[in-house]
């Protein structure tokens, strides 16, 4: 037990040093983005959240002429698609919003194991942006989110960008515990990339060039329901060692809410 505790403490110490060594990304002075971005949101039964999510993305400071938002409705049984359809076309700030209904885009009767990955792949195939950015329908993005991602992409030329995701608005002990646990995971994610130990990421705040996604063959039909973040980053890292970048900046942090009840947590 003592040996295990010592090893665990050493591991945590190494991660802490890796996090501290990871530089905080600063927006270059006078930065003006040149990259067209496609933000992709796969949504299933998110009628309660999708409006706020879209408002947070469109309400940011990224030039509307270089931004498109694509929402893929993943067989929702609520009003998710209707809410997006009401906003489709151009949002108030001029950003372009598109709705893709996955039920209409897929071949009738075909069954898949990983609908979220299929939804994102379908959107990427139709995206006009050079840089793909993914987030979730229950997330809120800060105003400078896309500008910081674009600055890292244009300055550091990474093959993939992982950025922070945190829980907020905690109401009970379960949510507070999850928030703390998730903060630890973000620390391990950034430090692990810095140290070269592993390539982790969260699909709620992930970016990569469309050409890189195509070059690695997309997600690939590997039979796994998950992997729109972790497995994709590992594929990119195998092709381009050192190409995964962690964007350490609180203004690039996407926020969402942790499950409030144990039943939702287990589901």
C-alpha positions as CSV (number, residue, x, y, z in Angstrom):
1,X,0.0,0.0,0.0
2,X,2.8,2.4,0.8
3,X,4.5,1.7,-2.5
4,X,1.3,2.2,-4.4
5,X,0.6,5.5,-2.5
6,X,4.2,6.7,-3.3
7,X,3.8,5.8,-7.0
8,X,0.5,7.6,-7.2
9,X,1.9,10.7,-5.4
10,X,4.8,10.7,-7.9
11,X,2.5,10.4,-10.8
12,X,0.3,13.3,-9.6
13,X,3.5,15.3,-9.0
14,X,4.6,14.7,-12.5
15,X,1.2,15.8,-13.9
16,X,1.3,18.9,-11.8
17,X,4.7,19.8,-13.1
18,X,3.5,19.1,-16.6
19,X,0.5,21.4,-16.2
20,X,2.7,24.2,-14.7
21,X,5.1,23.8,-17.6
22,X,2.3,24.1,-20.2
23,X,2.3,27.7,-21.2
24,X,-1.0,29.7,-21.1
25,X,-1.9,30.5,-24.6
26,X,-2.1,34.3,-25.3
27,X,-3.9,35.9,-28.2
28,X,-1.3,37.5,-30.4
29,X,-1.4,41.3,-30.3
30,X,-3.5,42.6,-33.2
31,X,-4.6,39.1,-34.2
32,X,-7.0,39.0,-37.1
33,X,-8.3,35.6,-38.0
34,X,-8.0,34.3,-41.6
35,X,-9.5,30.9,-41.1
36,X,-13.0,29.9,-42.0
37,X,-14.5,27.8,-39.2
38,X,-17.3,25.2,-39.2
39,X,-18.7,24.6,-35.8
40,X,-20.5,21.2,-35.6
41,X,-23.0,20.3,-33.0
42,X,-24.5,16.9,-32.9
43,X,-27.8,17.1,-31.0
44,X,-30.3,14.5,-29.7
45,X,-33.3,15.6,-27.6
46,X,-31.6,18.9,-26.6
47,X,-34.6,21.2,-27.0
48,X,-33.9,22.6,-23.6
49,X,-30.3,23.5,-24.4
50,X,-29.8,24.0,-28.1
51,X,-31.0,27.6,-28.2
52,X,-28.6,28.8,-25.5
53,X,-25.8,26.9,-27.1
54,X,-26.3,28.5,-30.5
55,X,-26.6,31.9,-28.9
56,X,-23.3,31.5,-27.1
57,X,-21.5,30.5,-30.3
58,X,-23.0,33.1,-32.6
59,X,-22.7,35.8,-29.8
60,X,-18.9,35.4,-29.8
61,X,-16.4,37.8,-31.3
62,X,-15.4,35.6,-34.3
63,X,-16.1,37.4,-37.7
64,X,-19.5,36.1,-38.9
65,X,-18.4,36.0,-42.5
66,X,-15.9,33.3,-41.6
67,X,-18.2,31.2,-39.4
68,X,-20.8,28.6,-40.1
69,X,-22.6,26.5,-37.5
70,X,-24.0,23.1,-38.5
71,X,-26.4,21.3,-36.2
72,X,-27.0,17.7,-36.9
73,X,-30.3,16.4,-35.5
74,X,-29.6,12.9,-34.3
75,X,-33.1,11.4,-34.4
76,X,-34.5,13.7,-31.8
77,X,-38.0,13.0,-30.5
78,X,-38.5,16.5,-29.0
79,X,-38.4,20.0,-30.7
80,X,-34.7,20.2,-31.2
81,X,-34.9,20.2,-35.0
82,X,-37.8,22.7,-35.0
83,X,-35.9,25.1,-32.8
84,X,-32.9,25.0,-35.0
85,X,-35.0,25.2,-38.2
86,X,-36.6,28.5,-36.9
87,X,-33.1,30.0,-36.7
88,X,-31.7,28.4,-39.9
89,X,-30.2,30.6,-42.5
90,X,-28.4,33.5,-40.9
91,X,-28.3,34.3,-37.3
92,X,-28.7,37.8,-35.9
93,X,-25.0,38.6,-36.1
94,X,-24.7,37.3,-39.7
95,X,-23.2,33.9,-39.0
96,X,-24.6,31.1,-41.1
97,X,-26.6,28.3,-39.4
98,X,-27.4,25.0,-41.2
99,X,-29.6,22.1,-40.0
100,X,-29.0,18.5,-41.1
101,X,-31.6,15.9,-40.2
102,X,-29.6,12.7,-39.8
103,X,-32.8,10.6,-40.5
104,X,-33.0,12.2,-44.0
105,X,-29.2,12.1,-44.7
106,X,-28.7,8.4,-44.0
107,X,-29.8,5.5,-46.2
108,X,-33.2,4.4,-45.1
109,X,-33.2,1.3,-42.9
110,X,-29.5,1.3,-42.3
111,X,-28.4,0.7,-38.7
112,X,-25.2,2.1,-37.2
113,X,-23.5,1.5,-33.9
114,X,-22.1,5.0,-33.5
115,X,-24.7,7.6,-34.5
116,X,-22.9,10.6,-33.0
117,X,-19.8,9.8,-35.1
118,X,-21.9,9.3,-38.1
119,X,-23.6,12.7,-37.4
120,X,-20.3,14.5,-37.2
121,X,-18.9,12.8,-40.3
122,X,-22.0,13.8,-42.2
123,X,-21.6,17.4,-41.2
124,X,-17.9,17.5,-42.0
125,X,-18.6,16.2,-45.5
126,X,-20.8,19.2,-46.1
127,X,-18.8,21.7,-44.1
128,X,-17.2,24.6,-46.0
129,X,-14.8,25.6,-43.2
130,X,-11.1,24.9,-43.3
131,X,-11.1,24.2,-39.5
132,X,-13.7,21.9,-37.9
133,X,-14.6,22.7,-34.3
134,X,-16.9,20.4,-32.4
135,X,-19.0,21.0,-29.3
136,X,-22.1,19.6,-27.6
137,X,-25.6,20.9,-27.6
138,X,-25.7,21.3,-23.8
139,X,-22.5,23.5,-23.8
140,X,-22.0,27.2,-23.6
141,X,-19.0,28.8,-25.3
142,X,-17.3,32.0,-24.1
143,X,-17.1,35.1,-26.4
144,X,-13.4,34.6,-27.3
145,X,-13.6,30.9,-27.8
146,X,-13.2,30.6,-31.6
147,X,-10.8,33.5,-31.9
148,X,-8.4,31.8,-29.5
149,X,-8.7,28.5,-31.3
150,X,-8.1,30.2,-34.7
151,X,-5.0,32.0,-33.2
152,X,-3.5,28.7,-32.0
153,X,-4.2,27.1,-35.4
154,X,-2.8,29.9,-37.4
155,X,0.2,30.5,-35.2
156,X,1.3,27.0,-34.0
157,X,-0.1,25.0,-37.0
158,X,-1.2,22.0,-35.0
159,X,-3.0,19.0,-36.5
160,X,-5.5,19.0,-33.7
161,X,-6.4,21.3,-30.8
162,X,-7.8,20.0,-27.5
163,X,-9.3,22.7,-25.2
164,X,-10.8,22.7,-21.7
165,X,-14.3,21.7,-20.8
166,X,-15.6,22.2,-17.2
167,X,-18.8,21.8,-15.3
168,X,-20.5,24.8,-13.8
169,X,-23.7,25.8,-11.9
170,X,-23.4,23.0,-9.4
171,X,-26.4,22.6,-7.1
172,X,-25.6,19.6,-5.0
173,X,-22.7,17.4,-3.7
174,X,-22.9,15.0,-6.6
175,X,-22.4,17.8,-9.1
176,X,-19.6,19.4,-7.1
177,X,-17.8,16.1,-7.0
178,X,-18.2,15.6,-10.7
179,X,-16.9,19.2,-11.3
180,X,-13.8,18.5,-9.2
181,X,-13.2,15.2,-10.9
182,X,-13.6,16.8,-14.4
183,X,-11.1,19.6,-13.5
184,X,-8.6,16.9,-12.6
185,X,-9.2,15.2,-16.0
186,X,-8.6,18.5,-17.7
187,X,-5.3,18.9,-15.8
188,X,-4.3,15.3,-16.8
189,X,-5.3,16.1,-20.4
190,X,-3.2,19.2,-20.8
191,X,-0.2,17.9,-18.8
192,X,-0.3,14.5,-20.6
193,X,-0.1,16.3,-24.0
194,X,2.7,18.5,-22.7
195,X,4.7,15.6,-21.4
196,X,4.0,13.5,-24.5
197,X,2.5,10.7,-22.3
198,X,-0.9,10.5,-23.9
199,X,-3.3,12.2,-26.2
200,X,-6.7,12.9,-24.6
201,X,-9.4,15.4,-25.5
202,X,-13.1,16.1,-25.1
203,X,-15.4,16.3,-28.1
204,X,-17.2,19.2,-26.5
205,X,-14.2,21.4,-27.3
206,X,-12.1,19.9,-30.1
207,X,-10.7,21.3,-33.3
208,X,-8.9,20.0,-36.3
209,X,-8.5,20.9,-40.0
210,X,-10.9,19.2,-42.3
211,X,-8.0,17.9,-44.4
212,X,-6.5,16.2,-41.4
213,X,-9.8,14.4,-40.6
214,X,-10.0,13.2,-44.2
215,X,-6.3,12.2,-44.2
216,X,-6.7,9.8,-41.3
217,X,-9.8,8.3,-42.8
218,X,-12.3,10.0,-40.4
219,X,-13.4,7.9,-37.5
220,X,-13.5,4.7,-39.4
221,X,-16.0,1.9,-38.9
222,X,-14.3,0.3,-35.9
223,X,-17.5,-0.9,-34.3
224,X,-17.1,1.3,-31.2
225,X,-19.9,3.6,-30.3
226,X,-17.6,6.2,-28.7
227,X,-14.4,7.8,-30.0
228,X,-15.4,11.0,-31.6
229,X,-12.6,12.6,-29.5
230,X,-10.2,10.2,-27.9
231,X,-9.7,7.7,-30.7
232,X,-9.7,10.4,-33.3
233,X,-6.9,12.3,-31.5
234,X,-4.9,9.1,-31.2
235,X,-5.2,8.5,-34.9
236,X,-4.0,12.0,-35.6
237,X,-1.1,11.6,-33.2
238,X,0.0,8.4,-34.8
239,X,0.1,10.1,-38.1
240,X,1.6,13.4,-36.8
241,X,3.6,12.8,-33.6
242,X,3.6,16.1,-31.6
243,X,0.7,17.5,-33.7
244,X,-1.8,17.6,-30.8
245,X,-2.0,21.0,-29.1
246,X,-3.7,21.8,-25.8
247,X,-5.2,25.3,-25.6
248,X,-4.6,26.4,-22.0
249,X,-6.8,29.5,-21.5
250,X,-9.8,30.0,-19.4
251,X,-11.4,32.1,-22.1
252,X,-11.3,29.1,-24.4
253,X,-13.1,26.9,-21.9
254,X,-16.5,25.5,-22.8
255,X,-18.9,25.0,-19.9
256,X,-21.7,22.5,-19.3
257,X,-23.7,21.1,-16.4
258,X,-23.1,17.8,-14.6
259,X,-25.9,15.4,-14.2
260,X,-27.9,16.4,-11.1
261,X,-29.3,13.0,-10.1
262,X,-27.6,9.6,-9.7
263,X,-30.0,8.1,-12.3
264,X,-28.8,10.6,-14.9
265,X,-25.2,10.1,-13.9
266,X,-25.4,6.3,-14.4
267,X,-27.2,6.7,-17.7
